[in-house]
């Protein structure tokens, strides 16, 4: 039996986890859990960023960003990059990550991440809410040959999780062909 909740926030907390990503713009790194696929054609993603964040300021100015998919083995780097502001500290140095200049964007991507998406902002959603959303068209993709999606991290309400088991469907190798 379903229980009815008057508080709409309960509907939000009932959602599954979101993928954890490093958002890079210029030489800054931000950890984001407000990230999602947007469109297959053209291939696009969207990321939500609070307007008070340094990354918001940079993306608004540069109109580009990188999405870098960390693995569960990089949780320590996620904690470091999520605990300091790039306005005051170089997160690449502090977290021991290597900046790599993008091919299609003027910003850096993260060498140690097995997947990097170079994106150009095509739309910014100005909705009255905690996050402002940037839609980025994917201009170039970098994927390590040995990448396994199950090594990615999910985050929601203070919990880091792994992606989980495949119940039915194509294997990772079949999808990446």
Number of C-alpha atoms within 10 A of each C-alpha: 3 4 5 7 9 8 8 8 9 11 10 9 11 9 9 10 19 19 21 27 29 25 26 26 28 19 17 24 31 23 22 19 20 19 21 16 12 15 14 10 7 11 13 20 20 22 22 19 24 15 15 10 13 18 24 19 14 17 19 14 10 15 17 25 32 28 30 24 24 24 24 18 11 16 14 11 20 21 12 16 22 16 12 15 17 18 11 8 12 15 23 18 10 12 15 11 16 15 18 13 15 20 13 15 21 16 21 22 32 24 15 18 21 20 22 26 26 26 27 22 19 12 13 16 12 10 9 7 9 11 17 16 21 25 23 28 24 23 15 15 14 15 13 11 10 8 16 13 15 14 18 22 24 20 19 17 9 6 8 16 17 16 17 12 7 10 6 6 8 9 10 13 11 8 8 9 5
